[in-house]
Amino acid sequence: MPGLSTGPAQGRPRAGFVLGVDVGSSVIRCHVYDRAERIRGSSAQKVESLCPQTGWVEIDPDVLWLQFVVVIKESVKAAGIEMSQVVGLGISTQRATFITWNKKTGKHFHNFISWQDLRATELVKSWNSSLIMKLIHGSCRVLHLFTRSKRFLAASLFTFTTQQVPLRLAWVLQNLLEVQKAIEEGNCCFGTMDTWLLHKLTKGSEYATDFSNASTTGLFDPFKMCWSGLITSLLSIPLCLLPPVRDTSFNFGSVDEDIFGVSVPIRALVADQQSAMFGECCFQPGDVKLTMGTGTFLDINTGNYPQQNFGGFYPLIGWKIGPEVVCLAEGNAGDTGTAIQWAQQLDLFTDATETEKMAKSLKDSEGVYFVPSFSGLQAPLNDPCACASFMGLKPSTSKRHLVRAILEAIAFRNKQLFEVMQREVRVPVTTIRADGGVCKNSFVLQMTSDLINKDIDRPAHLDMSCLGAASLAGLAVGFWSDKEELRKLRQSERVFRPQKKWQEYEESMGNWVRAVRRSMNWYDKT
């Protein structure tokens, strides 16, 4: 029976394997790990996004479910093992992508609404400029004046974003009558991807999320470690709609035998960035993870308590294992891997591996700058109405200049995020570790190292979200004894050290910042 996790399980399985599954924005991937963290078998399938209207981004849940089951079966087959040898399953998922479904039948009311979706843009603008928000900001400023509480200062600067769940969920509640009716009848379930997959895997017997996933929705209070009564009441979102929140490494029940032929223990649910942080062994305050995948995510371990920040970096729960709570501060930027994929579709290159050589073949981008803003700008500018653009094009501009400009933009944004982190988060940086598909590009990592004047450690295996989920599940069943054992197993492939001084990039980054500002408010209808 599912029960409260009190930390790593006592006793160690003598044989077996652990599965780590990562449901990302672009790919579903599963790896089979042995006790030495070697990958024994793998499988992957591309996640197809649907765009039924301009700015809408959805995922078909039925297709996703079939893919999820297939990648697990194929990875186990590729490992040459039996499903009965799997002692634990850990699931990492993209965050703030959600769905609602019928509690009785399990039938979903709509597709997954992705974190990249912009259908709530007008709602976000309306709420952020509303009288209610002005009153909240004003009262919190007064309270901060008397109490000097940083929480009140942060609340006085709070704004909604399209990437968070609240206003996309509010849009669903306002526009889908079927959902409204189900809520009135007490027959509606809400869940991020982890919750829905758990529900499917257990054929409806389990309904839960974990602290890492809950904390990224925008509906959760990381200081009180519970769903936010203020946000839910403000937006008329019933608290009863939200799932119970459990530890990250936890007994979530078992996969129904009908799915894989045997009952597989589900021992971890974790949000993808927090999972990558765990997989990178960023266990100490000051440890930093730079993930460059579909988007860019910069996370720093802030210790056992969330730090209140002021608009660029947000407090999150990294993971909870029994009494241990690890908190993070995170800033992100969209359209990293997305921009490279888009350039490939335009035939600027055949394979992403070519981009590094193309960029290095030039001394600079010849004054060409790229603004990666297909889904708006995130921290520190936070403008959902910004457009993607090239600026400084000339008759002499070639494919190589365009590609270099794209890669430089990724590095410039890394610098921007790092500066915001240093300004807002009062935790000294100890180590920086990179992961994600784009970190295979040594040009981007070297330029980022130069810009921030820090060493960046690239691991031997880049699928950190899979490894993090597997590690958390493995700890729960005693497959690995503790985090120190995991730390010893981690392998570094290369450490990038600063080779140029920041001043050599100062002029070109200044021009890039000008290009970014000229791309802002492009879609503003007011």
N, C-alpha and C positions, 0 to 999 in steps of 0.2 A: 504494500500500500504506500502511496506517496506520503512523505513526511518531511518535517523540517530538517534542513541540512545543518549539521553542527561542525562542518569542516571536512577535510579529506577523510575518506572512509578508512577504517582500521582493517588491516589484513590486505594482502595483495594477491590478485589472481596469478596463478602460476603460469598460465598461458592465455593467449587471446590477443585481440586487437581492438583498437578504438577508432571510431569513425568521426571525422570532422566534416560537416557540410556547411558551405557558405552560399547563401542565396543573395547574390549581389545585384546591382542594377543592370549589369551587362551579362553576367555568367552565373550559372549554378555549377558549383564544383564540389566534388567529394573526394577526400583522400582517406585511405586506410593506413593507420600508423601502427608500428610496432613499438616496443618499449624503448628503443633507442631513438624514437622519433623519425625513423626512416619511413618514407612513403612506400608502401608495398603494392598499392594499386590505386588508380585514379580514374575519374570520369568527369566530363564537363559537357554542358549544353548551354547554348546562347539564350539569354532571356530576351524575348521579343517585347518591345514596348509598343503600345497602341496609342495613336494620336487622333481620336475621333473628332476633335475640334482644335483650332489653333490654341496652343498653350496647355491643352489637356494632355496628361501622360498617364496611361493606365497599363495594367498587366492582367491578362486573362487568368483567373485563378485556377480554372480547370486544366489549362495547358501547363501552368506552373506546377500543379500537383503531379501530373503525369511525369513531367521532367524530373521532379524531386525524387520520385520513386525510382525512375530509370537510372539516375546517376548513382544512387546508392547500390542498386543491384549490379550495375556494370562495374563499379569500383571494387566491389567484393569479388566479383568474377575475375577481374583483372589481377587481383591480389592472389588468386588461386586458393582462396579459403572458403569455408562454409559460413553462412550467415550466423550459425549457432556459435561461432568462435568470436563474435563481436560482443564485448563485455560492456560497452557503453557508446552512446550516440550523443554528440554535441552539435547543436544547430546554431549557426551564426546567420543573421539576416540583415538586409538593408533596413534602415531605420525610418520611422515616421511614414512609411507606406502602409496604408490600412484598408480594412474591408469591414463590412457589416453583414451579418447573416442571420437566418431564421434559427432560433434556439432549438425548436422542435425537429425541424427537417434537415437542418444543416445547409440548406440552400442559400447561396449568397444573394444579396439584393443588388449588387453592382460589382464591377471589376475592382481590383486593387487600385486605389488612387495613390499614385507615386509621390514621393517627397519632391520630385521635380515638377509636379503639376502646378499650373498657374491659374487654375479656375477661380481661386479665391482672391486674386489680386485686388479686385475692386472692394471686396469685403475688408481686406487688410488695410487699404488706403482709407476706407470709410471709418473703420474702428480707430486707427491710429490718429485720425484728425477729429474724432468725436468729442463731444462735451464730456462724456463719461471719462474718457482717457485723460482729458485736460484736468478734470476734477481729481482723478487718482494721482496724476503727476503733481498737481499743486498741493494736495494734502500730504503726500509723501515728502515733498520738499520741506513743508512746515515741520512735519514730524522729525525729519532729519536735522533740522535746525535746532530742535530742542533736545533730541536724543543722541545726535551724532552717529546714529546707527547706519552702517553701510548698507544694510538690507533696505532701509527706507530710501537711501540715495539711489540704489540700483532700481528700486521700484519706480522712482520718479523718472527714470530713463527707459523703462520697459516699453517695448513695442512688439506688435505681432509681426510675424514673417510668413511668407508663403510656404517655407520649408517645414514649418511646424504643423502639427495635426489640427489644433483647435479650430481655425477658420475654414479649413477644408472639410472638417467634420460638421461644422455649423452649416456649411453650404449643403452638405448631404441632408441634414435634418430639415433644412428649409425647402429643398427642392424635390426630394423623393418621398412621395406620399406613402409608399409601401413601407419605408423605414419608419416614418412617423406613426403609422398604424401599429407596427410591430412593437414599438416602444410603449405605446399606450396599453397594449395587451401584455406587456412584460415578456415579450417573445423575441427580443433583439439582442444579438451579441455584437460587440465591437472588438476588433483585435488588430494589432500590427501583425506582420508576417509570422513571427514566432508563435503567437497565440493561435492563429488560424492553422498553422502546420501541426501544432500540438493537438488541436481539436481533431484534425483529419487523421493523424497517426494513431490516435487512441479511440477513433470512431465516436467522438463526442464525450468520452468519459472524463477528459481533463480539460480544464479551462483556466489558463493562467498566463502571466507574462513574468519577466524578471525585472529587477531594479534597473539594469543597464538599458533595456529597451524602454521601460516606462519613463525613465528620466529624459529621454530624447524626444518625447512626444510634444512637450510644451504644455502638457496637462498635469505634470507631476511637480511636487515641491521637494527638491532634494534636501532641503534643510529639515523638513518635518518627516521625510521619507514616506510620503503618502500622496495620493492624488490630491490636486489642488482644489479645495472647495471654492476659493475665490474665482479662479478661471472658469471652472465648470458652471458656477452660478451666474457669472457675468455673461456667459454665452448660452445659457439655458441648456447645458449638456447634462443629462441625468447622471449622477455619480454611479447609479446602479448599472449603467451601461458599460462601465469599465471593469476589466478582469482583475482578479486577485493578483497581488505582486509577490513573487517568491524570490528566494536566493538565486544567484546565477548558477552556482554549482549545487544541484538539488535533485531529489528524486521526483521527477515529473511523470512517473508512471512508465508504462512500456508500450511499445508499438504493438498494435493488435496483430495476432498471429496470422490473420488472413492476408495481411499485406506482404510480408516477407517469408511466410511459412514458419517462422519462429517468433517468439516474443523478444524484442530487443529493448534493453533498458535505455530510457531517455534521461540523461543525467546533466545536461546543460542547455540552457537557452541564453543567448547573449547577442547584443547588438554588434554589428560588424566592426565598427571602429574600436570599441572596447575590447572585442575579441582579438583584433590585431595588436592592440596594446598589450594584452596578456600574452599572446603568442611571441611578441618581441621581448618578453620578460622585463617590461618597464614597471618593475615592482616597487621602486623607491621614489620618494618625492624628488622632483626635478628631472626624472626620466622623461624624455620627449619622444613621441612617435610622429613621423611625417608619412602619411599615406597619400599616394598619388594614384588614384584609380579613375573611376568615372569622374569624381571630383577630387579636390585636395582637402585633407583633414589634418590639422595640426593639434595634437593633444599633449598635455603635460600632466603628470601625476602630481596632485596637490596634497596628498596625504589622506588622513582619515576624515577630514571635514571639508565640505564644499567651500570654495572661496567665492565671495560675492564680487562679481566683476561688472563692468559698466558698458556693455553693448557690443563688444567685439568678440570676447571669449565668454563662453557660458559654462556654468557649473553643471557637471554631470556625475552620475554614479558610474564608476568604472566597472566594479563588480562587488558583489556581496557574497562572502563564503562564511556561513555561520556568523560569529560575532565580528568578523573582519569586514569593514567597509572601506573601499578605496575610491577616492574621488578624483575627478579629472576636470581640467578646464579646456575647452575646445573652441577653435575657430575654424571656419571652413570656407572654401571657394568652389564654385561649381565649374563644370565644363573643362576638365583637364583631359582625361582620356577621350571624352566626347569630342573635343576640338581636334584631337589627332585622328579619330575615326572619321570625322567630317572631312578633313583634309585628304584622307585616303580615298574617300568616296568621290572626291573631285579629281582623282588620278594625279595628285601631286607626288605620290610615291606608290609603290606596289605593296610594300610591307612596312610596318611601323619600325622595324629594326633598321631600315635605311635612313631614318631621319637623323640619327646621331652623326653619321658620316656626312650627310648633306649639310648639316649645320656647321660641322668642323671644317668643311671645305672653304668656308668664307671667313674673312676676318671680322665681319659684322653684318648686320641686316640691311645695310645701306639706307638707313633712315626709315625703314618700314617697321610699323608697330601693329601688333594684333591685340584686340580686346576680346578675351574669351568670355562672352556673356550671352550665350544662347538661352540661358535660364535666369537672366538678371545677374546683378552683382551682390555678393555677400559681404562679410566683414572685410574692411572697416567701413565701406560706403553704404551697403545695404539698400540697393536700388533695384527692385524687381522690374522696373521699366527701362533699364539700360539695354542697349542692343550690342550684338557682336559686330566687330568691324575691323577692317584693315585701314590703316592711315599711312600716308607718306609713299603711296605707290608712284612709280616712275616708269617710263618706257623701258628702262634697263632692268626693272624688277623681274627676277626669274623665280622658278619654283623653289629653288634653294633659299632665296631671300624670304619667301613666304613661310617656308618650313622653319627656318631659323627664328623668324619673328614669333611663330607659335610657341616654340620651345622656350625662347627668352621670356615670353609672357608668363609661362608657368613658373619660371624661376623668380621673376619679379614679384609675382603674387606670393610666392613662398617668403620672400624677403618682407613684404608688406605684413603678412600674417605673423611672422616672427617678431617684428617690431611691436605690433599690437600686444602680442603675448608678453613680451618683456615689460611693456608699459603697464599692463593690467594685472599680471599675475606675479605676486611677490614671492616666488619660489625660484631660487637659483637653478639654472639649467645644468644638469650633470652629464647626461648622455643624449645623443640624438640618433634614432634608428629609423631607417626608411623602409617602406614596403609598398606594395601595389604595382600593377603592371607598368606604369610610366617610370617607376624608379629603375627599371632595366636600362633606361636611357642615361648613360654616363655623362652626356653633355649637360643635361638638366641638373643632375646631382652635383657635378663639379661646379657649375655656375652658382647653384644655391649655396654650396659650401663657401665659395668666394664671397657671395653677397652678405651672408650672415656671420662670416669669419668663425665658423665652427666645424669640427669634424662631424661627418655623417657616416654612420655604419650601415652598410647594406648587407642583409642576411644571405645565407647560402640558398635558402628557399623563400620565395616571395609570397606564398599564399598564407599569410599570417592569420587571416580570419579563420581559415580552416583549422590551422594549428592551435589557435587560441581556444576554439570551441572544443576540439579534441582534448586539449590539456585540461580544461575545466571539467569535462566529463571523466577523464582519466583520474583526476584527483578524487572525484566523488566515489569512484569504485576501488580506489587503492592501486590503480594501475601504475601511477607514479606516487611516490610517498609525500612529496612536498614541493614547494616552489623552488627550493634550492636545487633539487634534482633537475627540475626543468631548466633552470639557469645554466647548469653545467652542460646540458645537452644542446643548448643554442650554439649555432655555428655562424660565423661572420664570413662573408665572401670577399668584401673589400671595404676599406675605410677611405672616404674622400676627405682630403685635407685642403684647407685654403691655399690657393696658388697665386691668386691675384688679390689686390687690395680693393676694397669697396669703392674707393675714389675713381678707379678705372671704369666703373659702371655708372657712376653718379649721373652724368649727363644723359645717357641713353635711358636710364630709369626715369629721370625727370620728364623726358619726352613721352615715355610710355604712360606715365601718370596723367599728363596732359591729354593724351589720346583717350584714356579711360574716362576722364571727366567730360570730354566732348561726346562720349557715347551715352551719357546718362540722360534719363528722362525722355528717351526717344519715343516710347510708346505712351507717354503721359497724354491723356485726352483732355486734361483740364487747361 
